[in-house]
Amino acid sequence: MYGNQNNTMTKILFSFLFITTLSSYTFSQGARKVQVAILFDTSNSMDGLLDQAKSRIWNIINDVSSLTHQGQTPKMEFAIYQYGNDGLEKSNHFIQQVLNLTGDMDLISQKLFSLRTNGGSEYCGAVIGKSLVDLAWSDNPLDLKMIYIAGNESFAQGPIPYIEECKKAINKGVFINTIFCGTKSQGIKLFWEKGANCSSGDYFNIDSNQEIVQIDTPYDDQIMQYNDSLNGTYYGFGQQGTSRKSSQMDEDFNASNQSMSVAADRAVVKSKSKVYNNSSWDLIDAIDNNTIQLEDVKEADLPKEFRNKSIKEKNNLLETKKNQRIIYQEKIAILAKKRNTYIKAQKSNTSLGDDDFGTSVTKSIYTKAALLGLKATSPK
């Protein structure tokens, strides 16, 4: 009973601080941010957790991209940490930043698929603290800032008390959400619920060994055909161009290796130009985002299709390819709506479970986003 009173008081205090901060802030009309740091336990028992994450990552990105504020899609940034892995430095509490906050969707997938499990000691307080210090969290209280930590050992392990890190999270306006891989009661005994309550985050428990049920739809094949055509409109330039174009294909393969449904989820993300943006290496995105000017790119750095042409010819080719991209993105988007309707109908007519890593993340993001005035245009 006393513990429940403490949890309630913590939530009241967090809400008070949150509202007070908002009331003293000059409200910005610019695009919002959604920042998500995922902290994976990569000890030996967590292969199932990683499999679930790989199967759900594009679904999560699609769900987050449905959030809007005043008609604008928030800028999304994801970070990845791993902890509890014997292959990591003991002096760093077996913690590694795998990926800093980024909106590069292919890079998010690449780093996630690179994770491997290997024994270890799981220090939740330490990895939370590391992510709070390392990452460039927004200082705008209108931006949604979420930490997700998943694992299956005691939340109180390690040299750094999680309670102290929770206080830091509250000061930064960051919600700590915990995902325990095991039964709900066991997670509560091992402090995972308290780990979430201390910053008014959400506590979930999942069966990390449960295989994700994927729903194939009549629209997936056609979506993938348009995805192949869409890939043909990307033109790598500069030093990164060739390798990043290759990476795009690699992440297509990683998704399709999970299932047709995961591959379709990824293709739908790629149809959203505000979400899937590759201005660091793709000529069309770079020019659209004013990262470069076509006439300033050295001939040797241009993709071969654009070399040895006049600036007028280059611009005409660029416009042609850009229009083709828009057409393929629009075709995928139309099919995506039909696909979502089909999937929702299948779920409503069956007893398909939703207690997995991906649905836990989406559920809490939607809940907290609503507090900040962000609306989900297609909630699950």
Residue pairs with C-beta under 8 A, 6 or more apart in sequence:
3 194
7 194
7 197
10 197
10 198
10 200
11 197
11 200
13 170
14 170
14 199
14 200
15 200
17 170
18 141
18 173
18 200
18 371
21 141
21 173
22 141
22 142
25 140
25 141
25 142
27 142
28 140
28 142
29 70
31 69
31 72
31 73
31 74
31 75
32 69
32 72
32 74
32 75
32 140
32 142
32 143
32 144
32 372
32 374
33 74
33 75
33 76
33 77
33 138
33 140
33 143
33 144
34 64
34 67
34 74
34 75
34 76
34 77
34 143
34 144
34 146
34 365
34 369
34 374
35 77
35 78
35 79
35 101
35 135
35 137
35 138
35 143
35 144
35 145
35 146
36 64
36 76
36 77
36 78
36 79
36 146
36 147
36 148
36 361
36 365
37 78
37 79
37 80
37 81
37 101
37 131
37 135
37 146
37 147
37 148
38 53
38 78
38 79
38 80
38 81
38 148
38 150
38 361
39 81
39 82
39 83
39 124
39 127
39 128
39 131
39 147
39 148
39 149
39 150
40 46
40 49
40 50
40 53
40 80
40 81
40 82
40 83
40 115
40 150
41 49
41 82
41 83
41 84
41 122
41 149
41 150
41 151
41 152
41 153
41 181
42 50
42 82
42 83
42 84
42 85
42 115
42 116
42 117
42 118
42 120
43 84
43 85
43 86
43 117
43 118
43 119
43 120
43 122
43 151
43 153
44 117
44 118
44 119
44 120
45 117
45 152
45 181
46 84
46 117
46 150
46 151
46 152
46 181
46 208
47 117
48 181
48 208
48 209
48 210
49 150
49 181
49 208
49 357
50 112
50 115
50 117
51 211
51 212
52 206
52 208
52 210
52 212
52 356
52 357
52 358
53 112
53 357
53 358
54 112
54 113
54 254
54 258
54 262
55 212
55 214
55 258
55 259
55 262
55 358
56 212
56 356
56 357
56 358
56 359
56 361
57 108
57 109
57 112
57 358
58 109
58 255
58 262
58 265
58 266
58 268
58 269
59 262
59 265
59 358
59 362
60 358
60 361
60 362
61 76
61 105
61 108
61 269
61 275
62 265
62 268
62 269
63 362
63 365
63 366
63 376
63 380
64 74
64 76
64 362
64 365
65 73
65 76
65 269
65 272
65 274
65 275
66 376
66 377
66 378
66 379
67 73
67 74
67 365
67 366
67 369
67 374
67 375
67 376
67 377
68 74
68 374
68 375
68 377
69 372
69 373
69 374
69 375
73 272
73 274
73 275
74 143
74 144
74 374
75 103
76 103
76 275
77 101
77 102
77 103
78 99
78 101
78 102
78 103
78 108
79 97
79 99
79 100
79 101
79 102
79 131
79 135
80 97
80 98
80 99
80 108
80 111
80 112
80 115
81 95
81 96
81 97
81 98
81 127
81 130
81 131
82 88
82 95
82 96
82 98
82 115
83 93
83 94
83 95
83 96
83 120
83 122
83 123
83 124
83 126
83 127
83 151
84 94
84 120
84 121
84 122
84 123
84 151
84 153
85 94
85 96
85 117
85 118
85 119
85 120
86 94
86 118
86 119
86 120
87 116
87 118
87 120
88 94
88 95
88 96
88 120
89 96
93 123
93 126
93 127
93 130
93 158
93 159
93 160
94 120
94 121
94 122
94 123
95 123
95 126
95 127
95 130
97 130
97 131
97 134
98 111
98 114
98 115
99 107
99 108
99 111
100 134
100 135
101 135
101 136
102 108
103 277
104 278
104 280
105 269
105 275
105 276
106 244
106 247
106 248
106 251
106 278
107 247
109 251
109 254
109 255
109 266
110 247
110 250
110 251
110 254
113 251
113 254
121 157
121 158
122 151
122 152
122 153
122 154
122 157
122 158
123 157
123 158
123 159
123 160
124 149
124 151
124 155
124 156
124 157
124 158
124 162
124 195
125 155
125 156
125 157
125 158
125 159
125 160
125 161
125 162
125 163
125 164
125 165
126 158
126 159
126 160
127 149
128 147
128 149
128 162
128 165
128 166
128 169
128 176
129 160
129 164
129 165
129 168
131 147
132 147
132 165
132 168
132 169
132 172
132 174
137 145
137 172
137 173
137 174
138 145
141 173
142 372
142 373
143 372
144 365
144 368
144 369
144 372
144 374
145 172
145 173
145 174
145 175
146 174
146 175
146 177
146 201
146 364
146 365
146 368
147 169
147 174
147 175
147 176
147 177
147 201
148 177
148 178
148 179
148 360
148 361
148 364
149 176
149 177
149 178
149 179
149 195
150 178
150 179
150 180
150 181
150 208
150 357
151 179
151 180
151 181
152 180
152 181
152 182
152 208
153 190
154 190
154 191
155 162
155 178
155 190
155 191
155 192
155 194
155 195
156 162
156 190
156 191
162 191
162 195
162 198
163 198
165 176
166 176
166 195
166 198
166 199
169 175
169 176
169 199
170 199
174 199
175 199
175 200
175 201
175 202
175 364
175 368
176 195
176 196
176 198
176 199
176 201
177 196
177 201
177 202
177 203
177 204
177 360
177 361
177 364
178 187
178 192
178 193
178 195
178 196
178 201
178 202
178 203
178 204
179 204
179 205
179 206
179 357
179 360
179 361
180 186
180 187
180 190
180 192
180 203
180 204
180 205
180 206
181 205
181 206
181 207
181 208
182 205
182 207
183 205
184 205
186 205
187 193
187 203
187 205
188 203
192 203
192 205
193 203
195 201
195 203
196 202
196 203
197 203
201 364
202 360
202 363
202 364
202 367
202 368
204 355
204 360
204 363
204 364
205 355
206 355
206 356
206 357
206 360
207 355
207 356
208 357
210 353
210 355
210 356
212 356
212 358
213 352
213 353
214 258
214 259
214 260
214 261
214 262
215 261
215 342
215 343
215 346
215 347
215 352
216 259
216 260
216 261
217 261
217 264
217 338
217 339
217 342
217 343
218 342
219 264
219 335
219 336
219 338
219 339
219 342
220 260
220 261
220 263
220 264
220 339
221 260
222 335
223 264
223 267
223 268
223 332
223 335
223 336
223 339
224 256
224 260
224 263
224 264
224 267
226 267
226 328
226 331
226 332
226 335
227 252
227 263
227 266
227 267
227 270
227 328
227 332
229 324
229 328
230 267
230 270
230 271
230 325
230 328
230 329
230 332
231 248
231 249
231 252
232 324
233 284
233 321
233 322
233 324
233 325
233 328
234 245
234 248
234 278
234 282
234 284
235 241
235 245
235 282
235 283
235 284
235 303
235 305
235 306
235 321
236 242
236 243
236 244
236 245
236 281
236 282
236 283
236 303
237 281
237 282
237 283
237 286
237 292
237 297
237 301
237 302
237 303
238 281
238 297
238 301
239 301
240 280
240 281
241 281
241 282
241 301
241 303
244 278
244 280
244 281
244 282
245 281
245 282
248 278
251 266
252 263
252 266
255 262
255 263
255 265
255 266
256 262
256 263
264 339
267 332
268 332
268 333
268 336
268 339
269 275
269 276
270 276
270 329
270 332
271 328
271 329
271 330
271 332
271 333
271 336
272 329
272 333
273 285
273 326
273 329
277 285
277 289
278 285
279 285
279 286
279 288
279 289
279 291
280 286
280 291
283 294
283 297
283 302
283 303
283 306
283 318
284 318
284 321
284 322
284 325
285 291
286 292
287 293
287 294
287 318
288 322
294 311
294 314
294 315
294 318
295 311
299 307
299 308
302 314
305 317
306 314
306 317
306 318
309 317
340 378
344 380
346 352
347 354
359 380
362 380
363 380
366 376
366 379
366 380
369 375
369 376
370 376
